[in-house]
């Protein structure tokens, strides 16, 4: 199945990229700010921090009121 970890693999993180779930709210806010500045694309920020582009994009597009209270 596409997107799922291979059998016996503890998580998809073994494939190299990380989600934002394990980071502090401060770090997540910094990632959002870097994307909103406009000098780097979401994809470039994700690559620079070894994060999944989808997780970063979802965090950036999330309404401000829910960013701090809900984990990605």
C-alpha positions, 0 to 999 in steps of 0.5 A: 500500500502506498504511503504505509511502512513496509512490513516489519518497519516500525514507522515510515520515519525509517524512510528519512523524513519526519513529521512535525508531531514530535516537535515543540509548538515553538519550533512549529511556529518558527517553521510556519514563519519561515514559510510565510516570509516568502524567501523560501518555498514550503518545499525548501523549508521542509527539505532544509529541516528534513520534514515532510512537505505535506506536514509543513504545508498542512501546518502553514495552511491551518487556521492560526487559532488551531495551530498551537492546540492541535498536533500535526 
